[in-house]
Amino acid sequence: MKKVIFAVALSISLNVFAEQSTIDNITLAANNMQVENLTELAAHTSGYDQAFAHYKLGAAYLVQQNFAKLTQHLTLSADILNQQLKHNPKDVESMILLAQVLGLHSGFAPEKAKEFGPKTYELLNKAGQLAPKNPRLKLVHGIIKYHTPAAYGGNKQVAVAMFNQAINNYPDDVHSGYHWGYDEAYIWHGLAKVEQGDTKGALLDFNQAVEINPNSNWAKGLIAQNEQNISSL
């Protein structure tokens, strides 16, 4: 009996690490804007991993301002995540990623905000009830709070507090199998400091993001930009 239990536990552990490996490959390709690699990963994965790859493809096309491709991949990601939730209504990770996908879609297509806004907050609230300490929940909720106008529930101070909570909770998430966004929490925290005029504090955050993820070209670009701003003072 003990052997059976050990075998099952080992199987679950291996599945988690295999899943995390895919998440890491998707994140690496996204960091380097490798659209071809991301497309390949999206074609050869399924479920949450595939939705994550399509989300990252959408973000890559946003940088390129290719809004047709952006819409295509965000729609594909949302469709997959909705299917995940249909089969498992308590799938917290799919709720959080879907909220991020809908939030991003609303950001570049304001006409979608009326449709996606309530759904986004519904997903975040439900995920918060099920897994209040999930760091991706705090990160995504913070990003949405940061970008939403105050008249519609946005609050930058609350967003910064959420980024802090995410940063504090990420170390306990390393073996979750869904570990992504740790460096992004520091980046968003740093961006908030830039807006407050605290460039030196922001640089500490951006450097911490690079320490967590040496492949973060976003953080490296922000470091170069803000070091230049300090030197020009």
CYANA upper distance limits for C-alpha pairs under 8 A (distance plus 0.5 A):
  1 MET  CA      5 ILE  CA      6.84
  2 LYS  CA      6 PHE  CA      6.61
  3 LYS  CA      7 ALA  CA      6.57
  4 VAL  CA      8 VAL  CA      6.71
  5 ILE  CA      9 ALA  CA      6.64
  6 PHE  CA     10 LEU  CA      6.52
  7 ALA  CA     11 SER  CA      6.58
  8 VAL  CA     12 ILE  CA      6.73
  9 ALA  CA     13 SER  CA      6.63
 10 LEU  CA     14 LEU  CA      6.58
 11 SER  CA     15 ASN  CA      6.67
 12 ILE  CA     16 VAL  CA      6.75
 13 SER  CA     17 PHE  CA      6.88
 14 LEU  CA     18 ALA  CA      6.55
 15 ASN  CA     19 GLU  CA      6.55
 16 VAL  CA     20 GLN  CA      6.64
 16 VAL  CA    175 HIS  CA      8.21
 16 VAL  CA    176 SER  CA      7.66
 16 VAL  CA    177 GLY  CA      5.30
 17 PHE  CA     21 SER  CA      6.53
 17 PHE  CA    175 HIS  CA      8.25
 17 PHE  CA    177 GLY  CA      6.56
 18 ALA  CA     22 THR  CA      6.99
 18 ALA  CA    177 GLY  CA      8.48
 19 GLU  CA     23 ILE  CA      6.88
 19 GLU  CA     49 ASP  CA      8.01
 19 GLU  CA    177 GLY  CA      6.22
 19 GLU  CA    178 TYR  CA      7.93
 20 GLN  CA     24 ASP  CA      6.54
 20 GLN  CA    176 SER  CA      8.43
 20 GLN  CA    177 GLY  CA      4.97
 20 GLN  CA    178 TYR  CA      6.46
 20 GLN  CA    179 HIS  CA      7.31
 21 SER  CA     25 ASN  CA      6.71
 22 THR  CA     26 ILE  CA      6.70
 22 THR  CA     49 ASP  CA      7.44
 23 ILE  CA     27 THR  CA      6.62
 23 ILE  CA     49 ASP  CA      7.02
 23 ILE  CA     52 PHE  CA      8.22
 23 ILE  CA    178 TYR  CA      7.37
 23 ILE  CA    179 HIS  CA      8.02
 23 ILE  CA    180 TRP  CA      7.83
 24 ASP  CA     28 LEU  CA      6.56
 24 ASP  CA    180 TRP  CA      8.15
 25 ASN  CA     29 ALA  CA      6.69
 26 ILE  CA     30 ALA  CA      6.65
 26 ILE  CA     38 LEU  CA      6.81
 26 ILE  CA     41 LEU  CA      7.46
 26 ILE  CA     52 PHE  CA      8.22
 26 ILE  CA     53 ALA  CA      6.49
 26 ILE  CA     56 LYS  CA      8.13
 27 THR  CA     31 ASN  CA      6.58
 27 THR  CA     56 LYS  CA      8.25
 27 THR  CA    180 TRP  CA      8.07
 28 LEU  CA     32 ASN  CA      6.92
 28 LEU  CA    215 ASN  CA      7.41
 29 ALA  CA     33 MET  CA      6.56
 29 ALA  CA     34 GLN  CA      5.49
 29 ALA  CA     35 VAL  CA      7.83
 29 ALA  CA     37 ASN  CA      6.70
 29 ALA  CA     38 LEU  CA      6.53
 30 ALA  CA     34 GLN  CA      6.58
 30 ALA  CA     35 VAL  CA      7.89
 30 ALA  CA     38 LEU  CA      7.46
 30 ALA  CA     56 LYS  CA      6.59
 30 ALA  CA     57 LEU  CA      7.89
 30 ALA  CA     60 ALA  CA      7.45
 31 ASN  CA    215 ASN  CA      6.76
 31 ASN  CA    216 SER  CA      6.14
 31 ASN  CA    217 ASN  CA      6.59
 31 ASN  CA    218 TRP  CA      7.95
 32 ASN  CA    215 ASN  CA      7.93
 32 ASN  CA    216 SER  CA      8.48
 32 ASN  CA    217 ASN  CA      7.49
 33 MET  CA     60 ALA  CA      6.80
 34 GLN  CA     38 LEU  CA      6.77
 35 VAL  CA     39 THR  CA      6.51
 35 VAL  CA     57 LEU  CA      7.14
 35 VAL  CA     60 ALA  CA      7.67
 36 GLU  CA     40 GLU  CA      6.74
 37 ASN  CA     41 LEU  CA      6.65
 38 LEU  CA     42 ALA  CA      6.58
 38 LEU  CA     53 ALA  CA      6.65
 38 LEU  CA     54 HIS  CA      8.30
 38 LEU  CA     56 LYS  CA      8.10
 38 LEU  CA     57 LEU  CA      6.88
 39 THR  CA     43 ALA  CA      6.72
 39 THR  CA     53 ALA  CA      8.11
 39 THR  CA     54 HIS  CA      8.34
 39 THR  CA     57 LEU  CA      7.79
 40 GLU  CA     44 HIS  CA      6.84
 41 LEU  CA     45 THR  CA      6.56
 41 LEU  CA     50 GLN  CA      7.82
 41 LEU  CA     53 ALA  CA      7.08
 42 ALA  CA     46 SER  CA      8.19
 42 ALA  CA     49 ASP  CA      8.28
 42 ALA  CA     50 GLN  CA      5.48
 42 ALA  CA     51 ALA  CA      8.12
 42 ALA  CA     53 ALA  CA      5.68
 42 ALA  CA     54 HIS  CA      6.66
 43 ALA  CA     50 GLN  CA      8.00
 44 HIS  CA     50 GLN  CA      8.31
 45 THR  CA     49 ASP  CA      6.58
 45 THR  CA     50 GLN  CA      5.50
 46 SER  CA     50 GLN  CA      5.18
 46 SER  CA     51 ALA  CA      8.04
 47 GLY  CA     51 ALA  CA      6.86
 47 GLY  CA     80 ILE  CA      6.99
 47 GLY  CA     81 LEU  CA      7.90
 47 GLY  CA     84 GLN  CA      7.32
 48 TYR  CA     52 PHE  CA      6.57
 48 TYR  CA     80 ILE  CA      7.98
 48 TYR  CA     81 LEU  CA      7.28
 48 TYR  CA     84 GLN  CA      8.03
 48 TYR  CA     94 SER  CA      7.21
 49 ASP  CA     53 ALA  CA      6.73
 50 GLN  CA     54 HIS  CA      6.79
 50 GLN  CA     77 SER  CA      7.92
 50 GLN  CA     80 ILE  CA      8.31
 51 ALA  CA     55 TYR  CA      6.64
 51 ALA  CA     76 LEU  CA      7.71
 51 ALA  CA     77 SER  CA      4.77
 51 ALA  CA     78 ALA  CA      7.70
 51 ALA  CA     80 ILE  CA      6.40
 51 ALA  CA     81 LEU  CA      6.95
 52 PHE  CA     56 LYS  CA      6.72
 52 PHE  CA     77 SER  CA      7.42
 52 PHE  CA     97 LEU  CA      7.99
 53 ALA  CA     57 LEU  CA      6.64
 53 ALA  CA     77 SER  CA      8.45
 54 HIS  CA     58 GLY  CA      6.62
 54 HIS  CA     73 HIS  CA      5.57
 54 HIS  CA     74 LEU  CA      6.91
 54 HIS  CA     76 LEU  CA      7.18
 54 HIS  CA     77 SER  CA      5.81
 55 TYR  CA     59 ALA  CA      6.84
 55 TYR  CA     73 HIS  CA      6.89
 55 TYR  CA     74 LEU  CA      6.12
 55 TYR  CA     77 SER  CA      6.33
 55 TYR  CA    101 VAL  CA      6.97
 56 LYS  CA     60 ALA  CA      6.67
 57 LEU  CA     61 TYR  CA      6.73
 57 LEU  CA     70 LEU  CA      7.83
 57 LEU  CA     73 HIS  CA      6.90
 58 GLY  CA     62 LEU  CA      6.67
 58 GLY  CA     69 LYS  CA      7.37
 58 GLY  CA     70 LEU  CA      4.79
 58 GLY  CA     71 THR  CA      7.53
 58 GLY  CA     72 GLN  CA      8.15
 58 GLY  CA     73 HIS  CA      5.64
 58 GLY  CA     74 LEU  CA      6.11
 59 ALA  CA     63 VAL  CA      7.02
 59 ALA  CA     70 LEU  CA      7.45
 60 ALA  CA     64 GLN  CA      7.05
 60 ALA  CA     70 LEU  CA      8.39
 61 TYR  CA     65 GLN  CA      6.39
 61 TYR  CA     66 ASN  CA      5.65
 61 TYR  CA     67 PHE  CA      7.37
 61 TYR  CA     69 LYS  CA      6.77
 61 TYR  CA     70 LEU  CA      5.75
 62 LEU  CA     66 ASN  CA      6.53
 62 LEU  CA     67 PHE  CA      6.94
 62 LEU  CA     70 LEU  CA      6.43
 66 ASN  CA     70 LEU  CA      6.68
 67 PHE  CA     71 THR  CA      6.49
 68 ALA  CA     72 GLN  CA      6.76
 69 LYS  CA     73 HIS  CA      6.72
 70 LEU  CA     74 LEU  CA      6.64
 71 THR  CA     75 THR  CA      6.46
 71 THR  CA    105 HIS  CA      7.83
 72 GLN  CA     76 LEU  CA      6.80
 73 HIS  CA     77 SER  CA      6.59
 74 LEU  CA     78 ALA  CA      6.60
 74 LEU  CA    101 VAL  CA      6.67
 74 LEU  CA    102 LEU  CA      8.36
 74 LEU  CA    105 HIS  CA      7.51
 75 THR  CA     79 ASP  CA      6.62
 76 LEU  CA     80 ILE  CA      6.82
 77 SER  CA     81 LEU  CA      6.75
 77 SER  CA     98 LEU  CA      8.22
 77 SER  CA    101 VAL  CA      7.87
 78 ALA  CA     82 ASN  CA      6.52
 78 ALA  CA     98 LEU  CA      6.44
 78 ALA  CA    101 VAL  CA      7.21
 78 ALA  CA    102 LEU  CA      8.04
 79 ASP  CA     83 GLN  CA      6.83
 80 ILE  CA     84 GLN  CA      6.78
 81 LEU  CA     85 LEU  CA      6.73
 81 LEU  CA     94 SER  CA      6.14
 81 LEU  CA     95 MET  CA      8.08
 81 LEU  CA     97 LEU  CA      8.32
 81 LEU  CA     98 LEU  CA      6.70
 82 ASN  CA     86 LYS  CA      6.59
 82 ASN  CA     94 SER  CA      8.49
 82 ASN  CA     98 LEU  CA      8.27
 83 GLN  CA     87 HIS  CA      6.92
 84 GLN  CA     88 ASN  CA      6.59
 84 GLN  CA     89 PRO  CA      8.32
 84 GLN  CA     91 ASP  CA      7.91
 84 GLN  CA     94 SER  CA      7.36
 85 LEU  CA     89 PRO  CA      5.07
 85 LEU  CA     90 LYS  CA      7.55
 85 LEU  CA     91 ASP  CA      6.60
 85 LEU  CA     94 SER  CA      7.32
 85 LEU  CA     95 MET  CA      7.94
 90 LYS  CA    130 LEU  CA      8.21
 91 ASP  CA     95 MET  CA      6.92
 92 VAL  CA     96 ILE  CA      6.78
 92 VAL  CA    127 ALA  CA      5.81
 92 VAL  CA    130 LEU  CA      7.58
 92 VAL  CA    131 ALA  CA      7.63
 93 GLU  CA     97 LEU  CA      6.72
 93 GLU  CA    178 TYR  CA      8.17
 94 SER  CA     98 LEU  CA      6.39
 95 MET  CA     99 ALA  CA      6.65
 95 MET  CA    123 LEU  CA      5.96
 95 MET  CA    124 LEU  CA      7.53
 95 MET  CA    127 ALA  CA      6.92
 96 ILE  CA    100 GLN  CA      6.88
 96 ILE  CA    123 LEU  CA      7.36
 96 ILE  CA    124 LEU  CA      6.91
 96 ILE  CA    127 ALA  CA      7.35
 96 ILE  CA    136 ARG  CA      7.48
 96 ILE  CA    137 LEU  CA      6.31
 96 ILE  CA    140 VAL  CA      7.55
 97 LEU  CA    101 VAL  CA      6.68
 98 LEU  CA    102 LEU  CA      6.60
 98 LEU  CA    120 THR  CA      8.17
 98 LEU  CA    123 LEU  CA      8.30
 99 ALA  CA    103 GLY  CA      6.43
 99 ALA  CA    119 LYS  CA      8.19
 99 ALA  CA    120 THR  CA      5.22
 99 ALA  CA    121 TYR  CA      7.98
 99 ALA  CA    123 LEU  CA      6.66
 99 ALA  CA    124 LEU  CA      7.18
 99 ALA  CA    140 VAL  CA      7.95
100 GLN  CA    104 LEU  CA      6.58
100 GLN  CA    120 THR  CA      8.30
100 GLN  CA    140 VAL  CA      6.41
100 GLN  CA    144 ILE  CA      8.34
101 VAL  CA    105 HIS  CA      6.67
102 LEU  CA    106 SER  CA      6.61
102 LEU  CA    116 PHE  CA      6.41
102 LEU  CA    117 GLY  CA      8.24
102 LEU  CA    120 THR  CA      6.91
103 GLY  CA    107 GLY  CA      6.72
103 GLY  CA    116 PHE  CA      7.79
103 GLY  CA    117 GLY  CA      7.81
103 GLY  CA    120 THR  CA      7.22
103 GLY  CA    144 ILE  CA      6.92
104 LEU  CA    108 PHE  CA      7.30
105 HIS  CA    109 ALA  CA      6.51
105 HIS  CA    112 LYS  CA      7.79
106 SER  CA    110 PRO  CA      5.78
106 SER  CA    111 GLU  CA      7.82
106 SER  CA    112 LYS  CA      5.74
106 SER  CA    113 ALA  CA      5.31
106 SER  CA    116 PHE  CA      7.20
106 SER  CA    117 GLY  CA      8.01
107 GLY  CA    113 ALA  CA      8.18
107 GLY  CA    147 HIS  CA      8.48
109 ALA  CA    113 ALA  CA      7.82
112 LYS  CA    116 PHE  CA      6.41
112 LYS  CA    117 GLY  CA      8.42
113 ALA  CA    117 GLY  CA      5.55
114 LYS  CA    118 PRO  CA      7.80
115 GLU  CA    119 LYS  CA      7.83
116 PHE  CA    120 THR  CA      6.46
117 GLY  CA    121 TYR  CA      6.99
118 PRO  CA    122 GLU  CA      6.56
119 LYS  CA    123 LEU  CA      6.69
120 THR  CA    124 LEU  CA      6.81
121 TYR  CA    125 ASN  CA      6.44
122 GLU  CA    126 LYS  CA      6.66
123 LEU  CA    127 ALA  CA      6.57
124 LEU  CA    128 GLY  CA      6.47
124 LEU  CA    137 LEU  CA      7.50
124 LEU  CA    141 HIS  CA      7.30
125 ASN  CA    129 GLN  CA      6.87
126 LYS  CA    130 LEU  CA      6.98
127 ALA  CA    131 ALA  CA      6.32
127 ALA  CA    132 PRO  CA      7.64
127 ALA  CA    137 LEU  CA      7.74
128 GLY  CA    132 PRO  CA      4.91
128 GLY  CA    133 LYS  CA      8.28
128 GLY  CA    134 ASN  CA      8.49
128 GLY  CA    137 LEU  CA      7.66
132 PRO  CA    137 LEU  CA      8.19
133 LYS  CA    137 LEU  CA      8.19
133 LYS  CA    138 LYS  CA      8.20
133 LYS  CA    169 ASN  CA      7.08
134 ASN  CA    138 LYS  CA      7.22
134 ASN  CA    166 ALA  CA      8.10
134 ASN  CA    169 ASN  CA      7.49
134 ASN  CA    173 ASP  CA      8.36
135 PRO  CA    139 LEU  CA      6.67
135 PRO  CA    165 GLN  CA      7.67
135 PRO  CA    166 ALA  CA      4.81
135 PRO  CA    167 ILE  CA      7.70
135 PRO  CA    169 ASN  CA      5.82
135 PRO  CA    170 TYR  CA      5.98
135 PRO  CA    173 ASP  CA      8.00
136 ARG  CA    140 VAL  CA      6.43
136 ARG  CA    166 ALA  CA      7.29
136 ARG  CA    180 TRP  CA      8.10
136 ARG  CA    181 GLY  CA      7.20
137 LEU  CA    141 HIS  CA      6.39
137 LEU  CA    166 ALA  CA      8.28
138 LYS  CA    142 GLY  CA      6.34
138 LYS  CA    162 MET  CA      5.66
138 LYS  CA    163 PHE  CA      6.89
138 LYS  CA    165 GLN  CA      7.01
138 LYS  CA    166 ALA  CA      5.65
139 LEU  CA    143 ILE  CA      6.71
139 LEU  CA    162 MET  CA      6.99
139 LEU  CA    163 PHE  CA      6.10
139 LEU  CA    166 ALA  CA      6.14
139 LEU  CA    181 GLY  CA      8.01
139 LEU  CA    184 GLU  CA      8.49
139 LEU  CA    185 ALA  CA      6.48
140 VAL  CA    144 ILE  CA      6.75
141 HIS  CA    145 LYS  CA      6.59
141 HIS  CA    159 ALA  CA      7.90
141 HIS  CA    162 MET  CA      7.75
142 GLY  CA    146 TYR  CA      6.44
142 GLY  CA    158 VAL  CA      7.79
142 GLY  CA    159 ALA  CA      4.63
142 GLY  CA    160 VAL  CA      7.28
142 GLY  CA    161 ALA  CA      8.37
142 GLY  CA    162 MET  CA      5.70
142 GLY  CA    163 PHE  CA      6.50
143 ILE  CA    147 HIS  CA      6.86
143 ILE  CA    159 ALA  CA      7.16
143 ILE  CA    188 TRP  CA      8.06
144 ILE  CA    148 THR  CA      6.47
144 ILE  CA    154 GLY  CA      8.00
144 ILE  CA    159 ALA  CA      8.42
145 LYS  CA    153 GLY  CA      7.68
145 LYS  CA    154 GLY  CA      5.01
145 LYS  CA    155 ASN  CA      6.00
145 LYS  CA    156 LYS  CA      6.94
145 LYS  CA    158 VAL  CA      7.76
145 LYS  CA    159 ALA  CA      5.91
146 TYR  CA    154 GLY  CA      6.67
146 TYR  CA    155 ASN  CA      6.57
146 TYR  CA    156 LYS  CA      5.33
146 TYR  CA    159 ALA  CA      5.84
146 TYR  CA    160 VAL  CA      8.41
147 HIS  CA    154 GLY  CA      7.24
147 HIS  CA    156 LYS  CA      8.46
148 THR  CA    152 TYR  CA      6.95
148 THR  CA    153 GLY  CA      7.11
148 THR  CA    154 GLY  CA      4.83
148 THR  CA    155 ASN  CA      7.93
149 PRO  CA    153 GLY  CA      7.17
149 PRO  CA    154 GLY  CA      5.47
149 PRO  CA    155 ASN  CA      8.12
150 ALA  CA    154 GLY  CA      4.74
150 ALA  CA    155 ASN  CA      6.32
155 ASN  CA    159 ALA  CA      6.70
156 LYS  CA    160 VAL  CA      6.71
157 GLN  CA    161 ALA  CA      6.91
158 VAL  CA    162 MET  CA      6.76
159 ALA  CA    163 PHE  CA      6.80
160 VAL  CA    164 ASN  CA      6.80
160 VAL  CA    189 HIS  CA      6.68
160 VAL  CA    192 ALA  CA      7.51
161 ALA  CA    165 GLN  CA      6.80
162 MET  CA    166 ALA  CA      6.62
163 PHE  CA    167 ILE  CA      6.70
163 PHE  CA    185 ALA  CA      6.05
163 PHE  CA    186 TYR  CA      7.90
163 PHE  CA    188 TRP  CA      7.61
163 PHE  CA    189 HIS  CA      6.46
164 ASN  CA    168 ASN  CA      6.75
164 ASN  CA    185 ALA  CA      8.28
164 ASN  CA    189 HIS  CA      7.90
165 GLN  CA    169 ASN  CA      6.62
166 ALA  CA    170 TYR  CA      6.52
166 ALA  CA    182 TYR  CA      8.19
166 ALA  CA    185 ALA  CA      7.01
167 ILE  CA    171 PRO  CA      8.31
167 ILE  CA    182 TYR  CA      7.20
167 ILE  CA    185 ALA  CA      6.63
167 ILE  CA    186 TYR  CA      7.50
169 ASN  CA    173 ASP  CA      7.48
170 TYR  CA    174 VAL  CA      7.43
170 TYR  CA    182 TYR  CA      6.64
173 ASP  CA    179 HIS  CA      6.84
174 VAL  CA    179 HIS  CA      6.32
175 HIS  CA    179 HIS  CA      7.68
181 GLY  CA    185 ALA  CA      6.73
182 TYR  CA    186 TYR  CA      7.52
182 TYR  CA    209 ALA  CA      8.12
182 TYR  CA    212 ILE  CA      7.87
183 ASP  CA    187 ILE  CA      6.84
183 ASP  CA    208 GLN  CA      7.99
183 ASP  CA    209 ALA  CA      4.78
183 ASP  CA    210 VAL  CA      7.61
183 ASP  CA    212 ILE  CA      6.40
183 ASP  CA    213 ASN  CA      6.69
183 ASP  CA    216 SER  CA      8.30
184 GLU  CA    188 TRP  CA      6.59
184 GLU  CA    209 ALA  CA      7.44
185 ALA  CA    189 HIS  CA      6.64
186 TYR  CA    190 GLY  CA      6.50
186 TYR  CA    205 ASP  CA      5.71
186 TYR  CA    206 PHE  CA      6.91
186 TYR  CA    208 GLN  CA      7.39
186 TYR  CA    209 ALA  CA      6.10
187 ILE  CA    191 LEU  CA      6.63
187 ILE  CA    205 ASP  CA      6.80
187 ILE  CA    206 PHE  CA      6.05
187 ILE  CA    209 ALA  CA      6.85
187 ILE  CA    219 ALA  CA      6.99
188 TRP  CA    192 ALA  CA      6.77
189 HIS  CA    193 LYS  CA      7.03
189 HIS  CA    202 ALA  CA      7.96
189 HIS  CA    205 ASP  CA      7.39
190 GLY  CA    194 VAL  CA      6.79
190 GLY  CA    201 GLY  CA      7.59
190 GLY  CA    202 ALA  CA      4.55
190 GLY  CA    203 LEU  CA      7.43
190 GLY  CA    204 LEU  CA      8.25
190 GLY  CA    205 ASP  CA      5.65
190 GLY  CA    206 PHE  CA      6.72
191 LEU  CA    195 GLU  CA      6.88
191 LEU  CA    202 ALA  CA      7.06
192 ALA  CA    196 GLN  CA      6.89
192 ALA  CA    202 ALA  CA      8.33
193 LYS  CA    197 GLY  CA      6.75
193 LYS  CA    198 ASP  CA      5.53
193 LYS  CA    199 THR  CA      7.08
193 LYS  CA    201 GLY  CA      7.04
193 LYS  CA    202 ALA  CA      5.78
194 VAL  CA    198 ASP  CA      5.85
194 VAL  CA    199 THR  CA      5.67
194 VAL  CA    202 ALA  CA      6.35
198 ASP  CA    202 ALA  CA      6.71
199 THR  CA    203 LEU  CA      6.68
199 THR  CA    226 ASN  CA      7.18
199 THR  CA    230 ILE  CA      7.94
200 LYS  CA    204 LEU  CA      7.06
201 GLY  CA    205 ASP  CA      7.15
202 ALA  CA    206 PHE  CA      6.73
203 LEU  CA    207 ASN  CA      6.48
203 LEU  CA    223 ILE  CA      6.58
203 LEU  CA    226 ASN  CA      7.59
203 LEU  CA    227 GLU  CA      8.25
204 LEU  CA    208 GLN  CA      6.67
205 ASP  CA    209 ALA  CA      6.75
206 PHE  CA    210 VAL  CA      6.99
206 PHE  CA    219 ALA  CA      5.84
206 PHE  CA    220 LYS  CA      7.88
206 PHE  CA    222 LEU  CA      7.48
206 PHE  CA    223 ILE  CA      6.71
207 ASN  CA    211 GLU  CA      6.75
207 ASN  CA    219 ALA  CA      7.79
207 ASN  CA    220 LYS  CA      8.34
207 ASN  CA    223 ILE  CA      7.65
208 GLN  CA    212 ILE  CA      6.80
209 ALA  CA    213 ASN  CA      6.51
209 ALA  CA    214 PRO  CA      8.36
209 ALA  CA    216 SER  CA      7.89
209 ALA  CA    219 ALA  CA      6.89
210 VAL  CA    214 PRO  CA      5.18
210 VAL  CA    215 ASN  CA      7.62
210 VAL  CA    216 SER  CA      6.46
210 VAL  CA    219 ALA  CA      6.75
210 VAL  CA    220 LYS  CA      7.43
216 SER  CA    220 LYS  CA      6.89
217 ASN  CA    221 GLY  CA      6.46
218 TRP  CA    222 LEU  CA      6.83
219 ALA  CA    223 ILE  CA      6.69
220 LYS  CA    224 ALA  CA      6.83
221 GLY  CA    225 GLN  CA      6.65
222 LEU  CA    226 ASN  CA      6.51
223 ILE  CA    227 GLU  CA      6.43
224 ALA  CA    228 GLN  CA      6.68
225 GLN  CA    229 ASN  CA      6.88
226 ASN  CA    230 ILE  CA      6.75
227 GLU  CA    231 SER  CA      6.73
228 GLN  CA    232 SER  CA      6.71
229 ASN  CA    233 LEU  CA      7.18
